[in-house]
Every structure is written in C-alpha cells, then in structure tokens.
Amino acid sequence: MNKKLFVKVKDLCKDTGLSEKYLTTITEKMGGSIEDDSTDDEAIGNMANQIADIAKETQGEATRWANKKDPKNPKDPADPKDPADPKNPKDPDDSSEARIKALEDEINGIKGNRAKEERLAAIQTAQAKHKIPEWRMKGLVVPEDQDPDEYLAGIKQDLITQNLMPADAEGAKAANDKATDELADSLLESITVK
C-alpha cells in the first residue's frame, strides 16, 4: 500500500470517525493500482478522493442504519416505512441488500474508470515513445485486445513507409530487424526438408 495515499485518505476522512483499520482496508482494496513507490501526486490525489468519497458514503449509511435500529430512538409503530410494523411485509434486509448492491456497482464503476484511465495512459506513453504526431492520433482507436506499444509501433512504421514521418535511427533499426527476421524465416522454411 502506498503510504502517501494512505496519509491522504486518512487526512480526508479525519472528521468522519472511521477507524484507522477500516481506512487501511479500503485503501488497500481500492488503491491497488497505485504502486507502493509511486510519487504521482495527481494519481494519488484522485484515488484518495475516490476512496474518501466511498468511505464517507459508507459511514453515512452505517450511521443512518444504526440510528434506525437504535432502541433509544424508536420509530412510530404506525410509520409505513417501519420494517418492524407487522402491517409492512417488506423485509428490512431488502433495503440493505439494495444499498450494498448499489455500493458494489459504484465500486465496479470506479474500477472500470480506473482501467480506462490506465489504458489511456499506456496509449499516451506509447504515442510519446514512438513520436506519433497528434494529427495521426485523432480518431485512432487502439483495439482492446492489442498492446498499445506494439500497435503504435506499427502505425509509426506505416507513417515512415509513406514518408509522412522521418525515419529515426530507432525506427530504421526496428524495420531492419523485422525484415531480417522475415528473411531468416523464409530461408529456414525453404531449407527445411519437407
């Protein structure tokens, strides 16, 4: 667990009354994409805010639920929303399950957003590495089943081949290595006894 992330989460949740154990657990579970030695303040800050928001919502729901069940604060037996009312057949656990399901859906949504952000970051890193111009990236969709680095390396090679981008030493070496590998494979295939 990233210590900087945990300190930030703890600071954001200091007024909630949540235990350090709970904050540690939720930070470990949700902050898994932040490496232990990461110093990316923006990513740490975004993740800390997400964790703090969920922790505060959870704490609010727990408080509301505890107050509802508090024997010192009895509900009016005629209250139609009171699950203890025998005229109300609704099981009190149904609403709890619905809230848990909603929170699970929210967490899954956050995980999905985090995966999208990580994929976008990988694509941007590959774009910078291969020096793909911005005009070429407009409208370009890197297929989900392909590695962004390999896919953009192919785009770069196409741009060099079409003289839309100057060949650099690295690109020329990669093209030369690929051509050498293909030639070696074809020679080996022609020599192999069939």
matplotlib code that plots the C-alpha trace (Angstrom):
import matplotlib.pyplot as plt

x = [0.0, 1.3, 2.0, 1.4, -2.0, -3.0, -1.9, -4.0, -7.1, -6.6, -6.4, -9.6, -11.5, -10.3, -13.7, -15.7, -14.9, -13.9, -11.3, -7.8, -8.3, -11.2, -9.3, -6.3, -8.5, -10.4, -7.2, -5.5, -8.5, -9.2, -5.7, -4.2, -3.4, -1.1, 2.3, 3.9, 6.7, 4.6, 5.1, 2.5, 0.7, -2.2, -3.0, -2.6, -4.9, -7.6, -7.5, -7.6, -10.6, -12.4, -11.6, -12.6, -16.0, -16.8, -15.7, -17.9, -20.9, -20.4, -20.1, -23.2, -25.2, -23.9, -24.9, -28.3, -28.8, -27.6, -29.9, -32.8, -32.1, -31.3, -33.7, -33.4, -34.9, -38.0, -40.0, -43.7, -45.3, -47.8, -44.9, -45.5, -41.7, -41.0, -40.0, -41.0, -44.6, -46.5, -48.6, -45.5, -44.5, -41.2, -38.1, -35.7, -32.8, -34.1, -33.1, -29.7, -29.1, -30.1, -27.7, -24.9, -25.6, -25.6, -22.2, -20.8, -21.9, -20.3, -17.0, -17.1, -17.7, -14.7, -12.6, -13.8, -12.9, -9.5, -8.9, -9.8, -7.5, -4.6, -5.3, -5.3, -2.1, -0.5, -1.6, -0.3, 3.0, 3.3, 2.4, 5.2, 7.7, 7.1, 6.7, 3.3, 2.0, -1.2, -2.9, -2.5, -3.9, -7.2, -9.9, -7.4, -8.7, -6.3, -8.1, -8.6, -7.0, -3.8, -0.8, -0.7, 3.1, 3.1, 0.1, 1.5, 4.9, 3.1, 1.4, 4.8, 6.3, 3.4, 4.0, 7.7, 6.9, 4.5, 7.1, 4.7, 7.3, 11.1, 12.8, 14.8, 17.6, 15.4, 12.6, 15.1, 16.7, 13.3, 12.3, 15.7, 15.4, 11.9, 13.0, 16.0, 13.7, 11.3, 14.2, 15.6, 12.2, 11.7, 15.2, 14.7, 11.4, 13.0, 15.9, 13.7, 13.2, 9.5]
y = [0.0, 3.4, 5.3, 8.7, 7.6, 6.3, 9.5, 11.5, 9.2, 9.5, 13.3, 13.5, 11.2, 12.6, 14.1, 11.0, 9.0, 6.0, 3.7, 3.5, -0.2, 0.5, 3.2, 0.9, -1.9, 0.3, 1.9, -1.4, -2.8, 0.3, 1.8, -1.3, 0.5, 3.0, 1.4, 1.4, 3.6, 5.9, 9.6, 10.7, 13.3, 13.7, 10.0, 9.6, 12.6, 11.4, 7.9, 9.4, 11.5, 8.4, 6.3, 9.2, 9.6, 6.0, 5.8, 8.9, 7.4, 4.1, 5.8, 7.9, 4.7, 2.9, 5.8, 6.1, 2.3, 2.3, 5.2, 3.4, 0.3, 2.3, 1.2, 4.7, 6.2, 4.0, 4.6, 5.3, 1.8, 3.3, 4.5, 2.8, 2.7, 1.0, -2.6, -3.6, -2.7, -6.0, -4.4, -3.8, -7.1, -5.8, -7.5, -4.9, -6.6, -6.0, -2.3, -3.1, -5.6, -2.9, -0.4, -3.0, -3.8, -0.1, 0.4, -2.7, -1.3, 2.1, 0.3, -1.7, 1.6, 3.2, 0.1, 0.3, 4.0, 3.3, 0.6, 3.1, 5.7, 3.2, 2.2, 5.8, 6.5, 3.5, 4.7, 8.2, 6.8, 4.7, 7.8, 9.8, 6.9, 6.5, 10.2, 9.7, 13.1, 14.4, 14.7, 10.9, 10.1, 11.9, 9.3, 6.4, 3.6, 1.1, -2.2, -3.5, -6.9, -5.3, -3.9, -0.1, -0.1, -2.7, -1.2, 2.3, 0.9, -0.4, 2.9, 4.6, 2.2, 2.9, 6.6, 6.2, 3.9, 6.5, 9.3, 11.1, 10.9, 10.9, 7.6, 7.9, 5.5, 3.5, 3.1, 2.2, -0.4, -1.9, -2.1, -3.6, -6.2, -7.1, -7.5, -9.6, -11.9, -12.3, -13.2, -15.6, -17.3, -17.6, -19.0, -21.5, -22.6, -23.1, -25.2, -27.3, -30.8, -31.4]
z = [0.0, -0.9, 2.3, 0.7, -0.5, 3.0, 4.6, 2.1, 2.7, 6.5, 6.2, 4.0, 6.4, 9.8, 10.7, 9.8, 12.9, 10.8, 12.3, 11.0, 10.4, 8.1, 6.2, 5.9, 4.5, 2.0, 0.9, 0.3, -1.6, -3.8, -4.1, -5.7, -8.9, -7.1, -6.7, -3.3, -4.5, -6.7, -6.4, -9.0, -6.8, -9.3, -9.4, -5.7, -5.1, -7.5, -5.9, -2.3, -3.2, -4.6, -1.6, 0.8, -1.0, -0.7, 2.9, 3.8, 2.0, 3.7, 7.1, 6.4, 5.5, 8.6, 10.8, 9.3, 9.6, 13.2, 14.1, 12.6, 14.7, 17.9, 20.7, 22.3, 19.1, 18.5, 15.3, 15.4, 15.0, 12.6, 10.3, 7.0, 6.4, 9.7, 8.9, 12.5, 11.7, 11.2, 8.5, 6.5, 4.9, 3.5, 4.9, 6.4, 4.9, 1.3, 1.5, 3.0, 0.2, -2.3, -0.8, -0.8, -4.4, -5.3, -3.5, -5.2, -8.6, -7.7, -6.8, -10.1, -12.0, -10.3, -11.1, -14.7, -14.9, -13.4, -16.0, -18.8, -17.3, -17.1, -20.8, -21.9, -20.0, -21.7, -25.1, -24.4, -23.2, -26.4, -28.5, -26.9, -27.2, -30.9, -31.5, -33.3, -34.3, -32.7, -36.1, -36.7, -33.2, -33.9, -34.3, -33.8, -31.6, -30.3, -30.2, -26.7, -27.5, -28.7, -26.8, -27.3, -27.7, -30.4, -32.2, -32.3, -33.4, -36.4, -37.0, -36.8, -39.3, -41.7, -41.4, -42.1, -45.1, -46.5, -46.0, -43.6, -40.8, -41.0, -40.1, -37.0, -36.0, -33.7, -36.4, -39.1, -36.7, -35.9, -39.6, -40.4, -37.6, -38.7, -42.3, -41.2, -39.1, -42.0, -44.4, -42.0, -41.5, -45.3, -45.8, -43.0, -44.5, -47.9, -46.5, -44.2, -45.6, -46.3]

ax = plt.figure().add_subplot(projection="3d")
ax.plot(x, y, z, "-o")
ax.set_aspect("equal")
plt.show()
